[in-house]
């Protein structure tokens, strides 16, 4: 019988926190985004005793607000950052072939040769995709995983993206990149894999102070304070990292996306790529998503000042995205077609040189704080595994004993290994080989039924979010386990049914 790795349910959480307060761990990770999750998995896979704490929920911050692309670094090629582009291509290869092939699919991307894309941008885009393909080859990614770029005719471009303006259209160049079914699901899968290797993953535990051998923390649900002890502590709190390590210079950059019904763009079959006006390195993407949506993004704006728990898109950014994507369409996308919007804050490392946030390097930083703990900052979702490896390498050096090297480049996440076709396609995309287990374990009524008409999420998935994926509230399920909450109208349709299933699962734990 297959063992299902589980995150603590509400009834287990308090006991786990008390146990951590009594027994020291080797590595204490602070932060439950993709970077912290990656650190916990890397450390646990080396045989270390690991605990991860998160002040809110898993993927509560930046990690759920991405474009959901696992990309090869085309933009970094355009700015001359070859090292970052190479690293991105290598990590994309690992994610798509070993680590999470069940959560990632190849996504064709069309740069149209039409009005709104000048000759310089057409040539630059085609050359850039060609150079990106060389990185694909260097990383060892087969063309059966990611097809090489090719020029397409006007008719093909129009068929792939029916909303394109036919006037002046001269075809385009079609490339490919990786696309996650969902960024928050990747975080949860990494954490569950770490839990299967013995890591403790606890949400709603807020770090008040870090030091070289532990942390002072607070149970965010009860207000109780605890002192946790560890051989080494890793600060992986993203845009909040500077609040725990005052030597870090964090420069938040806001990336905003809007959500459209796919019908608003005549249901495109591929992603649409449109350069920013006058730019060769910045683009707006229209990316087909699950649940019949298209996400259009993204912006790159400095966001100084206090860090909000949930960033808010600015109306000017929404207008910019609509205007840019509409430049290549037969009919402009109206403001009332926007059914959802979100923003995330990139935790960039501030070089202090006054450059725009769009030009700040996406390389990551791993550093030792004055108090003896390790901080990891910067980078991006695609390279989370390498960031985690570097952070654990430094943490391991602090332990003062031999620690095995990282093995996460060869470690598949939960759901990645094996084959199962006996489940709905959308569930297979979200759970891989675990899809049948999600249905088989369900105790709720009508587990295979949709949670609401038109939303391809099964009732069993809601229950599994509580029983195995660490969801403690209805919000955890709607906003981070299923992403129904990205569209307020969808949330309203599903919330009553989700509430009933969550309450039932909390009252009747396995």
C-alpha positions in Angstrom: 0.0 0.0 0.0 1.3 3.4 -1.0 2.0 5.8 2.0 0.5 9.2 1.4 2.8 12.0 2.8 0.6 14.3 4.9 1.0 17.7 6.4 -0.4 18.2 10.0 -4.1 18.6 10.3 -5.5 21.1 12.8 -5.8 18.5 15.6 -2.1 17.5 15.3 -0.6 21.0 14.9 -0.4 22.0 18.6 1.2 18.7 19.7 3.8 19.0 16.9 4.7 22.6 18.0 5.1 21.5 21.7 7.3 18.6 20.6 9.5 21.0 18.6 9.8 23.2 21.6 11.2 20.3 23.6 13.5 18.7 21.1 16.1 20.6 19.0 16.3 20.1 15.2 19.2 20.3 12.9 17.7 22.9 10.6 14.9 25.3 11.4 13.5 26.9 8.2 11.5 30.1 8.6 9.2 30.8 5.6 6.7 28.6 3.8 7.0 29.9 0.3 8.8 28.0 -2.5 12.3 28.9 -1.2 11.6 27.7 2.3 9.9 24.6 1.1 12.8 23.8 -1.1 15.3 24.3 1.8 13.2 22.0 4.0 13.2 19.3 1.3 16.9 19.6 0.5 17.8 19.4 4.2 15.5 16.5 4.9 16.7 14.6 1.9 20.2 14.8 3.3 19.1 13.0 6.4 18.9 16.1 8.6 16.2 16.7 11.2 14.1 19.6 9.8 11.3 21.8 10.9 9.6 24.6 8.8 7.5 27.3 10.3 5.3 29.7 8.4 3.5 32.7 9.9 0.4 32.3 7.6 -0.3 29.5 5.2 2.0 27.7 2.7 2.5 29.8 -0.4 0.8 32.8 1.3 3.2 35.4 -0.1 5.0 35.8 -3.4 5.0 32.1 -4.3 1.3 32.1 -5.3 1.3 35.3 -7.3 3.7 34.3 -10.2 3.0 33.9 -13.9 3.2 30.1 -13.3 6.0 29.8 -15.9 9.0 27.5 -15.5 11.0 29.4 -17.9 14.4 29.1 -19.5 15.5 32.7 -19.0 14.9 34.3 -22.4 14.6 37.7 -20.8 17.9 37.3 -19.1 19.6 36.5 -22.4 18.2 39.8 -23.7 19.9 41.7 -20.9 23.2 39.8 -21.1 22.8 37.9 -17.9 24.0 34.6 -19.4 24.6 32.9 -16.0 21.0 33.4 -14.9 19.7 32.2 -18.2 21.8 29.1 -18.1 20.8 28.3 -14.6 17.1 28.8 -15.4 17.4 26.4 -18.4 19.1 23.8 -16.3 16.6 24.0 -13.5 13.7 24.0 -15.9 15.1 20.7 -17.4 15.1 19.1 -13.9 11.6 20.2 -13.1 10.1 19.0 -16.3 11.9 15.7 -16.5 12.6 14.5 -12.9 11.2 16.6 -10.2 7.6 17.6 -11.2 6.8 16.5 -14.7 3.2 15.9 -13.5 2.7 19.5 -12.5 4.3 21.1 -15.6 3.4 21.0 -19.3 5.1 22.5 -22.3 3.4 25.8 -23.3 3.8 27.1 -26.8 4.3 30.8 -27.0 3.5 32.9 -30.0 5.2 36.2 -30.8 3.1 37.6 -33.6 4.5 39.6 -36.5 1.8 42.1 -36.8 0.9 45.7 -35.9 2.1 46.6 -32.5 5.3 44.6 -32.9 8.0 46.5 -34.8 10.7 44.9 -37.0 13.4 45.3 -34.3 11.2 43.4 -31.8 10.4 40.7 -34.4 14.0 40.0 -35.2 15.1 40.3 -31.5 12.3 37.9 -30.5 13.2 35.3 -33.1 16.9 35.5 -32.3 16.3 35.4 -28.6 14.1 32.2 -29.0 16.9 30.7 -31.1 19.5 31.4 -28.4 17.1 30.1 -25.7 16.9 26.9 -27.7 20.7 26.6 -27.5 20.3 26.7 -23.7 17.6 24.0 -24.0 20.1 21.8 -25.9 22.9 22.5 -23.4 20.6 21.6 -20.5 19.8 18.3 -22.2 16.1 18.9 -22.6 14.8 16.8 -25.5 12.7 18.4 -28.2 9.9 15.9 -27.2 9.8 17.8 -23.9 10.2 21.3 -25.3 9.8 21.9 -29.1 12.4 24.1 -30.7 11.2 27.5 -32.0 9.9 27.8 -35.6 8.4 30.4 -37.9 4.6 30.1 -38.5 2.4 31.4 -41.2 -0.3 34.0 -40.9 -3.0 31.3 -41.1 -1.3 29.3 -38.3 -0.9 32.3 -36.1 -4.5 33.2 -36.5 -5.6 29.6 -35.8 -3.5 29.4 -32.6 -4.7 32.8 -31.3 -8.0 33.6 -33.0 -8.3 37.1 -31.4 -5.2 38.4 -33.3 -5.8 41.3 -35.6 -5.5 39.9 -39.1 -4.7 43.3 -40.7 -0.9 43.5 -41.2 -0.4 40.0 -39.7 2.7 38.3 -41.2 2.7 35.1 -39.1 5.1 34.9 -36.2 7.6 32.8 -34.3 6.4 30.0 -32.0 8.6 29.0 -29.1 7.9 26.9 -26.0 8.5 27.1 -22.3 7.3 25.2 -19.2 4.0 26.1 -17.4 3.0 25.0 -13.9 -0.6 23.9 -13.4 -0.3 26.1 -10.3 2.6 27.7 -8.3 0.9 27.1 -4.9 0.5 23.4 -5.7 4.2 23.2 -6.3 4.9 24.6 -2.9 2.5 22.2 -1.2 4.0 19.2 -3.2 7.5 20.2 -2.1 6.4 20.5 1.5 4.6 17.1 1.4 7.6 15.5 -0.1 9.8 16.9 2.7 7.2 15.7 5.3 7.5 12.2 3.8 11.2 12.4 4.6 10.5 13.3 8.2 10.3 17.1 8.2 7.8 18.9 10.4 5.8 21.5 8.5 3.9 23.9 10.7 1.8 26.9 9.5 0.5 29.8 11.6 3.7 29.9 13.6 5.3 33.4 13.5 9.0 34.0 14.1 9.6 36.9 16.4 13.4 36.7 16.6 16.1 34.5 15.0 19.5 33.7 16.3 22.2 31.2 15.5 20.8 28.3 17.5 17.0 28.8 17.3 14.1 31.2 17.2 11.6 32.8 19.4 8.2 32.1 17.9 4.5 32.7 18.5 1.5 30.5 17.8 -0.5 32.8 15.6 -3.7 31.1 16.5 -3.3 31.2 20.3 -0.7 33.9 21.0 1.5 31.5 23.0 5.2 31.9 22.8 7.8 29.2 22.3 11.6 28.9 22.1 12.7 26.6 19.3 16.2 25.2 19.2 18.2 24.2 16.1 21.7 23.5 15.0 21.2 26.2 12.3 18.3 28.5 11.2 17.5 29.5 7.6 15.6 32.7 7.0 13.6 32.1 3.8 10.9 34.8 4.3 11.2 36.5 0.9 10.2 40.2 1.0 10.0 40.0 4.8 13.6 38.7 5.1 14.9 42.2 6.1 12.7 42.3 9.1 14.6 39.4 10.6 18.0 40.2 9.2 18.6 44.0 9.2 21.8 43.6 7.1 19.8 42.6 4.1 18.8 45.2 1.5 15.5 44.0 0.1 14.0 45.8 -2.9 10.4 44.7 -3.4 9.2 44.8 -7.0 5.5 44.5 -7.8 4.3 42.2 -10.5 0.7 42.5 -11.4 -1.5 40.1 -13.4 -5.1 40.3 -14.5 -7.4 37.3 -15.0 -9.7 37.0 -18.0 -12.2 34.4 -19.1 -10.6 32.5 -22.0 -13.6 33.5 -24.2 -12.5 37.1 -23.9 -9.5 36.2 -26.1 -11.5 33.7 -28.2 -10.0 30.8 -26.3 -6.3 30.9 -27.4 -4.6 27.5 -27.9 -1.1 28.9 -27.1 0.3 31.8 -25.0 0.6 35.2 -26.6 3.7 37.2 -26.2 3.7 41.0 -26.8 6.8 43.1 -26.2 6.5 46.3 -24.1 6.5 49.3 -26.3 10.0 50.0 -27.5 11.5 47.1 -25.5 13.5 44.0 -26.5 13.6 42.4 -23.1 10.2 43.0 -21.4 7.0 41.3 -22.4 3.3 41.0 -21.5 2.0 37.4 -21.7 -1.5 36.1 -22.1 -1.2 32.6 -20.6 -4.0 30.0 -20.8 -4.7 28.5 -17.3 -6.8 25.9 -15.6 -10.5 26.4 -15.0 -10.9 28.1 -18.4 -9.0 31.3 -17.5 -6.3 33.4 -19.2 -3.8 35.3 -17.0 -2.3 38.4 -18.5 0.9 39.8 -17.0 3.1 41.2 -15.8 4.4 44.5 -14.6 7.7 45.3 -12.8 7.4 48.3 -10.6 9.3 49.4 -7.5 7.2 48.9 -4.4 8.9 50.8 -1.5 7.4 51.2 1.9 5.8 48.7 4.4 5.2 45.2 3.0 1.4 44.4 2.9 0.2 40.9 3.7 -1.5 40.8 0.3 -0.4 43.3 -2.3 -3.0 45.2 -4.3 -2.9 45.8 -8.0 -2.9 49.4 -9.1 -5.4 50.5 -11.7 -2.6 52.0 -13.8 -1.0 48.6 -14.0 -4.2 46.9 -15.1 -4.7 49.6 -17.8 -1.1 49.0 -19.0 -1.6 45.3 -19.3 -4.9 45.7 -21.2 -3.4 48.3 -23.5 -0.3 46.3 -24.3 -2.0 43.0 -25.0 -4.7 44.8 -27.1 -2.1 46.2 -29.5 -2.1 42.9 -31.4 -5.8 42.0 -31.1 -8.6 42.7 -33.5 -10.7 44.0 -30.6 -9.2 45.7 -27.5 -9.9 44.0 -24.2 -12.2 46.2 -22.2 -11.8 46.9 -18.5 -15.0 45.1 -17.6 -13.6 41.8 -19.1 -11.2 41.6 -16.1 -12.7 39.1 -13.7 -9.8 39.0 -11.3 -6.4 40.6 -10.6 -3.5 40.0 -8.3 0.0 41.3 -7.5 3.1 39.7 -6.0 6.2 41.3 -4.6 9.5 40.0 -5.9 12.2 39.9 -3.1 15.0 41.4 -5.2 18.5 42.0 -3.7 19.1 45.7 -3.8 22.5 46.5 -5.3 22.1 50.2 -4.4 23.0 51.4 -7.8 19.7 53.2 -8.6 18.8 50.9 -11.5 15.1 50.2 -12.3 13.6 47.1 -10.7 13.3 45.6 -14.2 17.1 45.7 -14.5 18.0 44.3 -11.0 19.6 40.9 -11.3 17.5 37.8 -10.5 20.5 36.0 -9.1 20.0 34.8 -5.5 21.9 35.7 -2.4 22.8 33.3 0.4 24.5 35.0 3.4 25.3 34.5 7.0 23.7 37.0 9.4 25.6 38.6 12.3 23.5 36.5 14.7 24.7 33.3 13.0 21.6 32.3 11.0 21.5 31.8 7.2 19.4 34.1 4.9 18.5 33.2 1.4 17.0 35.9 -0.8 16.2 36.8 -4.4 16.1 34.4 -7.3 12.8 33.2 -8.8 10.5 30.3 -8.8 12.2 28.3 -11.6 15.5 28.2 -9.7 14.1 27.5 -6.2 15.9 24.1 -6.0 19.3 25.6 -6.6 18.7 28.4 -4.1 17.7 25.8 -1.5 20.8 23.7 -2.3 23.1 26.7 -1.8 21.4 27.7 1.5 21.6 24.1 2.9 25.3 23.9 1.8 26.0 26.9 4.0 23.8 25.7 6.8 25.5 22.3 6.8 28.9 24.0 7.2 27.5 25.6 10.4 26.5 22.2 11.9 30.1 21.1 12.3 29.7 17.5 11.2 29.7 15.8 7.8 26.5 16.2 5.8 25.8 14.4 2.5 25.5 16.5 -0.7 22.2 17.6 -2.1 20.2 15.0 -4.0 17.1 17.0 -4.9 18.2 17.1 -8.6 17.2 13.4 -8.7 14.3 13.4 -6.3 10.7 13.4 -7.7 8.0 15.1 -5.8 4.8 13.4 -4.6 2.7 12.4 -7.5 5.6 12.4 -10.0 6.5 8.7 -10.1 4.4 6.1 -11.8 1.4 6.3 -14.1 -2.3 6.7 -13.6 -4.9 7.5 -16.3 -7.9 6.4 -14.2 -9.0 9.9 -13.0 -10.3 13.1 -14.5 -7.7 15.0 -16.6 -7.8 18.1 -14.4 -7.1 16.0 -11.3 -4.2 14.2 -13.0 -2.7 17.6 -13.9 -2.9 18.7 -10.2 -2.0 15.5 -8.4 -0.3 13.2 -10.9 -0.4 9.5 -9.8 -2.0 10.6 -6.6 -5.3 11.5 -8.3 -6.9 8.2 -7.8 -5.8 8.2 -4.1 -7.6 11.6 -3.6 -10.8 10.1 -4.9 -10.4 6.7 -3.1 -9.7 8.3 0.3 -12.6 10.7 0.3 -15.3 10.4 2.9 -17.4 13.3 1.8 -20.6 12.9 -0.1 -20.3 12.6 -3.9 -16.5 13.0 -4.0 -16.2 12.9 -7.8 -18.7 15.7 -8.3 -17.7 19.3 -9.2 -17.6 21.7 -6.3 -19.7 24.1 -8.3 -21.0 24.2 -11.9 -18.4 25.1 -14.4 -15.5 24.8 -11.9 -13.4 21.7 -12.7 -12.5 21.0 -9.1 -13.9 17.8 -7.4 -15.3 17.7 -3.9 -12.7 15.1 -3.0 -9.9 17.6 -3.7 -11.4 19.9 -1.0 -11.3 17.2 1.6 -7.8 16.1 0.6 -6.6 19.7 1.1 -7.5 19.4 4.8 -6.5 15.8 5.4 -3.2 15.7 3.6 -2.2 19.2 2.4 -2.2 21.2 5.6 -5.2 23.4 4.9 -6.7 24.8 8.1 -9.4 27.1 6.8 -11.8 27.7 3.9 -9.5 30.5 2.7 -6.5 28.1 2.6 -8.5 25.8 0.3 -10.0 28.5 -2.0 -7.0 30.7 -2.3 -4.0 28.4 -2.1 -4.9 24.7 -2.6 -7.4 25.1 -5.5 -7.0 28.8 -6.7 -10.8 29.1 -7.1 -10.4 32.4 -5.2 -8.5 34.1 -8.0 -11.9 35.0 -9.5 -14.3 36.6 -6.8 -17.4 35.3 -8.6 -16.0 31.8 -8.6 -15.3 32.1 -4.9 -18.9 33.1 -4.2 -20.2 30.1 -6.1 -18.0 27.6 -4.3 -17.6 28.9 -0.8 -20.7 27.3 0.8 -19.9 23.9 -0.5 -16.2 24.2 0.4 -17.1 25.4 3.9 -19.2 22.3 4.5 -16.5 19.9 3.3 -13.8 21.7 5.3 -15.8 21.7 8.5 -16.6 18.0 8.0 -12.9 17.1 7.5 -11.8 19.1 10.5 -14.4 17.4 12.7 -13.6 13.9 11.4 -9.8 13.6 11.0 -8.2 10.4 9.7 
